[in-house]
Amino acid sequence: MGYVEVGCRVLLVTVFALALWSKISGREPWTRFVRSVRDMTPWRSNAVPVAVAAGEAAVIVLVATPLQWAGVLGFALAAALLGCFTVATALVVRRGAAVPCRCFGGASETPMGWTHVIRDLVLTALAVLGLAASTSFGIADVGMALIAGVAGAALGLVITRTDDLASLLR
């Protein structure tokens, strides 16, 4: 299970780092993200977008820390955040609102759809899998851990490009 934990850690760091960077990399991306959150929720304050960004940053730090307790907390926080994202996205899609997905880039104009809900469900499941795997101890083979990390990073990059992949497959 140690290799599963490594793969899930790297995947979540990749996904959350790209998501956070896409939101805070400049004034315009942040403004677009805040606007999309306001379109999704009834709250008009900046508290929700700031909490999302802070939560994403906390996941990155905790999951990237090679201590077991930090991994457990990071995976649990990631699962909670991703669960909230899944519910929020499903509610937006269900009510038919054309809110663009700003998850991995402020310039995206792709409206949220069931593809986003499925992506969030998959990420939530991977965070829960990482949490389950984080209770195991030790890695016997550093080479295998490296392969698991590379696979996690590659899958994380693919997941962050689901809008592009869905568009390509249509």
NORTA-V147731 format. One record per helix or strand of 3 or more residues. SS is the DSSP state (@ for helix, = for strand). FROM is the first residue (numbers start at 0). TO is the last residue. If there is no record, write none. Layout:
{{SS & FROM & TO} {SS & FROM & TO}}
This chain:
{{@ & 1 & 23} {@ & 26 & 39} {@ & 46 & 63} {@ & 67 & 94} {@ & 113 & 132} {@ & 141 & 159} {@ & 161 & 168}}
